[in-house]
Amino acid sequence: MTKEVPEVVAAVDLGSNSFHMIVCRLKDGKLHTLDRLKEMVRLASGLDKKNHLDLVTQRRALNCLERFGQRIQNFPPGSVSIVGTNTLRTATNAQQFIAKAERALGHPIHIISGIEEARLIYQGVAHSLSSSANKRFVMDIGGGSTEYIIGTNDTPLTKESLNMGCVSVSNLFFKDGKLSAKAFKQATLFAEQKLEPHKKKFSHSNWDEAIGASGSLRSIQSVLESTGWSHNAITRDGLEKLVNHLTLCSHINTLNLPDLDSERLPIFPGGLAIIYATFKTLGIEQMTVSDGALREGLVHDLLGRIYNQDIRSETVQLLSERFHTDKAHSIRIRQTLHFMLQQLDSFSPKDQIENTLNYLNWAADLYEIGHDIAHSQYHKHGAYIVENADLAGFSRHDQYILSLLIKFHRRKISLKNFNKLQDPWKANAPRMTILLRLAVLLHRSRDDKPLPEFKISFTKNKIRLQFQENCLNQSPLTFADLQKEAEHLKEAGFKLEFE
């Protein structure tokens, strides 16, 4: 099946401070920016002490997303990438908000880990700069988290995400906009304590140039340039002057800084404390600010998926090598899964066929990784690794789907675990799991000899396997395994027939 390449793609970053959207035309494999939208939503400000996202903030965010949705509602599936970051990772009622947000946007939202956020930020920065073999240090101050990355060219080498951002630090130390030297010192110390365990690996001796990538850093550079305290960059000397000015003021309304947007004013002190602490801790003297950030990284990542250069497949191969899986056996499982899917035309929704095949391929490569920990309960060990590891390119939801396929590829199936999935995976993932189980069962001998021809049908909760005449009589072990499998599937509400 020839893959249809979309003419226009989009990426949306649901950040803890601002929501961003970039729309690009795809021509000859290259991206041409058509539109950019940004609204300061301050999602992180809506979290209470129990990390519950309040209704007022939700409504403000949804109003923004309804406007974004008007721009992308007619885009085909697979042409829009939308991610949520720190606040949606943290909020206890995130799923309820996400369901409403997906209706507003008309496309699925994926929550990504801090490390995945760092990887995408670096990609966005790398693609916005001219290529260089020098090692870059990149930092991005978000509303709820700050990411630090060291990389070369477009490859991130070291990544970290710390739970501090311009909104959260401002709310914690500069309540109601009040300023003081003591409060700023406490905010700086807070940021330094967060960064201290990572000081050695991000120290200035480990990289050649420092690059910032966020609205907070752009606003700080703009203020420094307009005051004449720095030129074309953020400098240590300029920051000292800006900090001295801020600590002499009693309220953000008395800062009177040129080129500082009034919308950014309430979160400016928190962002300044983080960058000041970073310069001090890591020994930075100068930092330039890039236009590229998370949304640019997202759209380039989407481009890779469109042109069959999916970083997720590379991640799976690296993981399978790390845990010493049997690659020849994985190929056998893949081939049998493909053979079965070719017979099941309506197995999954038309727009999810490619994703279904991807997940099954990845599961075939990874379902035995738990063997490297212990042979007993290896399926549970493998599922835990996949669900909790930092896997480049994967969202939390991606990893959970894959972990369920691995966990339930043998023994009993617990359908309640699949209820946490978003549609259409809630219904489709159990069926995918059954295909994986059957493929693994049929290759129990791990023999290179091809399987005998068979037919498969899957209608609602009924699976039917038809083998060549006398095939099962000549394979009593396979027959016994299928009988046991029928018992397991019956407990899960499925009926397996075979002859």
C-alpha positions, 0 to 999 in steps of 0.5 A: 500500500502506497503511503499518501504524503500530506501536503500540509502538516502541523505541530501543537505544543501544549506547554505549561505556560504557552500553547504553540502551533506551527503549520508547514507545507511539505514540498519535496521532503522539505518544510516551509512554515505557513503559520504560527499561533501562540497563546499564553494560557499558563496551564501550570497556574491552574494546579492546586496543592493536590495537582488538580487542574481547576475549571477556570484554567481548563476553560481558558485552555479549551477556548484557545484550543478551539481557535487552534482547532479551526486551523487544523480540523480538516487535516487528515489523520497522521498529519498533526502531532500534538503533545502535552508536557509538564502540567499534563504529566502532573495533573491528576485530572489530566485525562478528563481535560485531554478528552475535551481538548481532543474534541476541540482540536480534532486530533489525538494528544500525546503526553510525553516524558520530560526526557522526550521533551528534551530530545524534541527541543534539541531537534527543534534547535538543531534544525533552526541552526546551521550545521556544526560539529561543535558540542551544543548546550541547549536549555529551555525554560518552560512553565513547569519544567526546564530541559537541559541537553548537550548534543552534536549536530542533530543528535542529543547526547545528554538529556535532563528535565528538571521539575522547575519552570517560570510559572511554578517558580514565580508562583512559589517565590513571587506570589501576587507579583511581590519582589524582594532580594530575599525572595529572589535569593531563595528562588535562585537557591531552589533552582541551584539545588535542582541543578546541583546533581547534574552540574558535572555532566552539564558543566561548561567544560563539556560543550562549546556553545550555549543556546537558549530555546524558550519564550522566557529566554527570548524575553530576557535577551530582549530586555538585556538588549533594550537596556544595553546590558547585553548585545546579541546574547544573554551574558553573565554581566548582563544578568547580574545587572538585571538581577540587581535591578529586579531585587531593588523593586518591590513589585513586578509593576515597578520593574519598568523594563523596556520590551517586556511584554505585559503578559510575561511580566507575572512569570518573568522573575521565576524565569530569571531566577532559573537562568541566573542559577544555571549560569552560576552553577554551570559556569556559563558566560554567554548564551544565544537564543534560538528560534527553534524549540519543541514545536519545530522538533515535533514537526521534524519528528513528524516528517521522519514518520511520514518518510519512514524514518520513524525514530521509534523504530530505531529506539526499538532496535537499540532496546532489543540489542541492549537486552540481547533478543533473538533477532532471527526469532523476532523476524519469524514472529513479524512474518507470521503477524504480517501473514495474518494481517493480510487476511484480516482486511477490517482488523483495525480502522483504516487510518490506523492500519500502519500504526497497528502494524508498527506496534505489532512489529515493535512487540515482536522485537521486544516481547522477550527483553525480560529474559535478560532480567529473569526467565520467570515472569519475563513477560512482566519484566519486559512490560515494566521496562517498556512502560517506564524506560525513556524511549525516544519518539514514544509518548506515554500512551505509545509505551503503555500500548506496547507494554500491554502487548508484551505483558499479555502475550502469554498466560492470562489476559486481563482486559481491565488493563486495556480500559486505560487506553484511548480510542481506538486502542481500547478495543483494538489492542486486545485483538492485537495482543491475541494475534501476537499470542498466536504468532508466538504460540505457532513458533514455540519450536523456534524452528527456521522451517516455515509454518504450514499454510493456515487461514485466520478469521477474526470477527468480533470476539471470535477467532478461527484458525484453519490448518491443512488437513492432518496438520494438527494431528501431526503436531500434537504439541501445537494442538495442546497449546491451542487448547490451552490458549482457547481456555485463556481467551475464553476467560477474557471473553474471546472464542478460539476455534481451530481445525 
